[in-house]
Amino acid sequence: MTAALRVGVVGAGRVGAVLAAALRDAGHPVVAVAGESEASRARIADLLPGIPVEKPTAVARACDLLLLTVPDDMLDNVVSTLVGAGAIRAGQYVVHTSGRHGLTVLEPARLVGANPIAMHPAMTFTGTALDLGRLAGCVFGVTAGPAEREIAETLIAQFGGRPMWVSEEHRTLYHAGLAHGANHLVTLVTEAMEMLTAAGGDSPADTLRPLLEAALDNALNQGDRALTGPIVRGDVETVRAHLRDLTLNAPHTLPSYVAMARSTLNRALSDGRIMPLRAAKMSQVLEASLSGVEPHNRVVG
């Protein structure tokens, strides 16, 4: 069991407030937190009642474990500012939760003797107490040096999570995979619900839920083998009909439908589930939908 560490949080957003509350529950006192927006102040009041709200420099000076949970594009400036103000000291643990960044962004802190750790929870947060239970089983993308590896493992275990060790050069790729899978899934599902609403559905979420839950489970377990539908079957005329109706009734969804259809087609072609000639005709129909020009040849059978 790691000795109790005084925890400070700079950036009490959805992630910061929840992780600080989890560390408090694991026996680490939260001594100060920085958060300026009304939403941040509300999260502090709900999850960290009674914790002093201070300026970032005061938070950094007061703690042994500094959590930097600010937006990715702000992180470099926050680290430089805190180091420049003399607020980060030797022996202190400085942990950021950015998915994109690794240890390079914490180099100014390392140069003054701090112990840098990149520790990104691969989960979407609501910023409420609901997230505390969801940390159990959560994977954390971790980049850390040999001296910090043990403390990173211990903290993640106290969250109930498990580490995925990510090399410095692969941090951005790691983050892109998460963003593509989670953020783009939200857009995809939202557009699918809009299509069903345009088709007259009064409860598109209930219509999609069992289908999407099964599809997600199958995809996670089987990968490409879980693909079904008109692209894999080579049903060119069905796809052509989709594209026409989307153009008429939900044109804002057309670019994403075509983009995902292209990718699906390429995967089906690469593993032989669709023949090259049929794939070429499917591709022609997809490209024509964005140009507004219908291809002259139609496919029979």
C-alpha positions in Angstrom: 0.0 0.0 0.0 1.5 3.4 -1.1 1.7 5.9 1.8 -1.0 8.5 1.6 -0.2 11.3 -0.8 -1.6 14.8 -0.6 -3.4 15.3 -3.8 -4.0 18.5 -5.8 -6.0 18.9 -8.9 -5.6 21.6 -11.6 -8.6 21.4 -13.9 -11.6 20.2 -12.1 -13.4 19.0 -15.2 -15.3 15.8 -15.6 -12.1 13.7 -15.3 -10.3 15.6 -12.6 -13.0 15.8 -10.0 -13.9 12.1 -10.4 -10.3 10.9 -10.2 -9.6 13.1 -7.2 -12.7 11.7 -5.4 -11.5 8.2 -6.2 -8.1 8.9 -4.7 -9.7 10.4 -1.6 -11.8 7.3 -1.2 -8.5 5.2 -1.5 -7.0 7.2 1.4 -5.2 10.0 -0.2 -6.3 13.4 1.2 -7.3 16.0 -1.5 -5.8 19.3 -0.2 -6.7 21.8 -2.9 -8.3 22.0 -6.4 -8.3 24.6 -9.1 -11.4 25.2 -11.3 -12.8 28.4 -12.6 -16.0 27.6 -14.5 -19.4 27.3 -12.9 -19.5 23.6 -14.0 -16.2 22.9 -12.3 -17.3 24.6 -9.1 -20.5 22.5 -9.1 -18.5 19.3 -9.5 -16.1 20.3 -6.7 -19.1 21.0 -4.4 -20.7 17.6 -5.3 -17.7 15.3 -5.4 -15.1 17.2 -3.2 -17.1 19.1 -0.7 -15.1 21.3 1.6 -11.9 21.1 -0.5 -10.3 24.6 -0.9 -10.5 26.1 -4.3 -7.2 27.8 -5.1 -5.1 29.2 -7.9 -3.2 26.5 -9.9 0.2 27.6 -8.4 -1.2 27.3 -4.8 -2.6 23.9 -5.6 0.7 22.7 -7.0 2.7 23.9 -4.0 0.3 22.2 -1.6 0.4 18.6 -2.9 2.6 15.6 -3.3 0.6 14.3 -6.2 -0.4 16.9 -8.8 -3.2 15.9 -11.2 -3.2 18.0 -14.4 -6.6 17.3 -16.0 -6.7 20.3 -18.3 -7.6 20.1 -22.1 -4.8 18.7 -24.3 -4.0 21.9 -26.0 -3.6 23.8 -22.7 -1.3 21.2 -21.0 2.0 22.4 -22.3 1.3 26.0 -21.2 0.1 24.9 -17.8 3.2 22.8 -17.1 5.5 25.6 -18.2 3.7 28.2 -16.2 3.7 26.1 -13.0 7.4 25.3 -13.4 8.2 28.9 -14.2 6.4 30.0 -11.0 8.5 27.5 -8.9 5.3 25.7 -8.0 6.5 22.2 -9.0 9.3 20.7 -6.9 11.7 17.8 -6.9 10.2 14.5 -5.7 6.7 15.5 -6.5 4.5 13.3 -8.7 3.1 15.2 -11.7 0.4 13.2 -13.5 -1.5 14.3 -16.5 -4.6 12.5 -17.9 -4.3 13.5 -21.6 -4.7 10.7 -24.1 -2.6 12.4 -26.8 0.4 13.5 -24.7 3.1 11.3 -23.2 6.0 12.5 -21.1 7.5 15.1 -23.4 4.9 17.6 -22.3 6.0 17.1 -18.7 9.7 17.6 -19.5 9.9 21.0 -17.7 8.7 19.3 -14.6 11.2 16.4 -14.9 14.0 18.9 -15.3 13.3 20.4 -11.8 13.3 16.9 -10.3 9.6 16.0 -10.4 8.4 12.5 -11.3 6.3 12.6 -14.5 3.5 10.2 -15.4 1.0 10.1 -18.3 -2.1 8.2 -17.2 -5.2 8.4 -19.4 -8.4 6.7 -18.4 -10.0 5.1 -21.5 -13.5 5.9 -20.4 -16.1 8.6 -21.1 -16.9 10.6 -18.0 -20.1 12.3 -16.9 -18.3 14.2 -14.1 -20.7 12.8 -11.4 -20.5 10.1 -8.7 -21.8 7.6 -11.4 -18.3 7.5 -12.8 -16.7 6.3 -9.5 -18.2 2.8 -10.0 -17.3 2.8 -13.6 -13.6 3.1 -12.9 -13.5 -0.6 -11.9 -12.1 -2.4 -14.8 -11.2 0.8 -16.7 -8.0 0.6 -18.7 -5.5 3.5 -18.3 -3.1 4.3 -21.1 0.1 4.8 -19.2 3.5 6.2 -20.1 6.1 6.3 -17.3 9.7 5.9 -16.7 11.1 2.9 -14.7 11.2 5.0 -11.5 7.5 5.9 -11.8 6.2 2.6 -13.0 5.4 1.2 -9.6 3.5 4.2 -8.3 1.5 4.4 -11.6 0.5 0.7 -11.2 -0.5 1.3 -7.5 -2.7 4.3 -8.3 -4.4 2.5 -11.1 -5.0 -0.5 -8.9 -6.6 1.8 -6.3 -8.9 3.1 -9.0 -9.8 -0.5 -9.7 -8.4 -0.3 -13.2 -5.6 -1.9 -15.1 -2.7 -0.4 -17.1 -2.0 -0.5 -20.8 1.6 0.6 -21.3 1.9 2.9 -24.2 5.3 4.0 -25.6 6.0 7.8 -26.0 5.9 7.6 -29.8 2.6 5.8 -29.9 0.6 8.1 -27.6 -1.2 9.9 -30.4 -2.0 6.7 -32.2 -3.4 5.3 -28.9 -5.6 8.4 -28.5 -6.7 8.3 -32.1 -8.0 4.8 -31.7 -10.1 5.7 -28.7 -11.4 8.9 -30.3 -12.3 7.0 -33.5 -14.0 4.2 -31.7 -15.9 6.3 -29.1 -16.4 9.8 -30.3 -17.2 8.8 -33.9 -19.5 6.1 -32.6 -21.6 8.8 -30.9 -21.9 10.7 -34.2 -22.7 7.5 -36.1 -25.4 6.5 -33.7 -26.9 10.0 -33.6 -27.1 10.1 -37.4 -28.7 6.6 -37.5 -31.4 7.8 -35.0 -32.0 10.9 -37.2 -32.5 8.6 -40.2 -35.1 6.5 -38.3 -36.9 9.6 -37.1 -37.1 10.9 -40.7 -38.5 7.4 -41.6 -41.3 8.0 -39.1 -39.9 6.2 -36.0 -41.1 7.6 -32.7 -38.4 5.8 -30.6 -35.3 5.4 -32.6 -33.1 4.7 -29.6 -35.3 1.8 -28.6 -35.2 0.5 -32.1 -31.5 0.7 -32.4 -30.5 -0.5 -28.9 -30.7 -4.3 -29.3 -29.2 -4.1 -32.7 -26.3 -1.9 -31.7 -25.6 -3.8 -28.5 -25.4 -7.1 -30.4 -23.3 -5.5 -33.2 -20.8 -3.9 -30.7 -20.5 -7.2 -28.8 -19.9 -9.1 -32.0 -17.4 -6.6 -33.3 -15.4 -6.6 -30.1 -15.3 -10.4 -30.1 -15.0 -11.1 -33.8 -13.7 -8.0 -35.6 -14.3 -8.0 -39.3 -16.0 -11.4 -39.2 -19.0 -9.6 -37.5 -19.7 -7.5 -40.7 -23.1 -8.1 -42.2 -25.4 -6.0 -44.4 -25.7 -4.9 -48.0 -22.1 -3.9 -48.6 -20.7 -7.3 -47.6 -23.5 -9.1 -49.6 -22.7 -6.9 -52.6 -26.3 -5.6 -52.8 -25.5 -2.6 -55.1 -29.1 -1.7 -55.7 -29.9 -1.7 -52.0 -27.1 0.7 -51.4 -28.1 2.8 -54.3 -31.6 3.1 -52.8 -30.1 4.0 -49.4 -28.2 6.8 -51.0 -31.2 8.2 -52.9 -33.4 8.3 -49.8 -30.7 9.8 -47.7 -30.2 12.5 -50.3 -33.9 13.3 -50.1 -34.6 13.0 -46.4 -31.4 13.2 -44.4 -28.7 14.8 -46.7 -26.5 15.8 -43.8 -25.8 12.1 -43.1 -24.7 11.2 -46.6 -21.0 12.0 -46.3 -20.6 9.8 -43.2 -22.6 7.0 -44.7 -20.5 7.0 -47.8 -17.2 7.2 -45.8 -18.2 4.2 -43.7 -19.5 2.3 -46.7 -16.1 2.9 -48.5 -14.2 1.5 -45.5 -16.6 -1.4 -45.1 -16.3 -2.2 -48.9 -12.5 -2.2 -48.7 -12.5 -4.6 -45.8 -14.9 -6.9 -47.5 -12.9 -6.8 -50.7 -9.6 -7.5 -49.0 -10.8 -10.7 -47.4 -12.7 -12.0 -50.4 -16.3 -11.6 -49.2 -17.1 -9.5 -52.2 -15.8 -10.0 -55.8 -13.7 -7.3 -57.4 -16.2 -6.5 -60.2 -19.1 -6.2 -57.7 -16.9 -4.0 -55.5 -16.1 -1.7 -58.4 -19.7 -1.2 -59.2 -20.5 -0.5 -55.5 -17.7 2.0 -55.4 -19.0 3.7 -58.5 -22.4 4.1 -56.9 -20.9 5.5 -53.7 -18.8 8.1 -55.5 -21.6 9.1 -57.7 -23.8 9.9 -54.7 -21.6 12.7 -53.5 -21.3 14.2 -57.0 -25.0 14.1 -57.6 -24.5 12.2 -60.9 -26.2 8.8 -61.2 -24.0 6.2 -62.9 -25.6 4.9 -66.1 -25.0 1.2 -65.7 -27.3 -0.6 -63.3 -26.5 -4.0 -61.7 -28.9 -6.9 -62.1 -29.0 -9.8 -59.8 
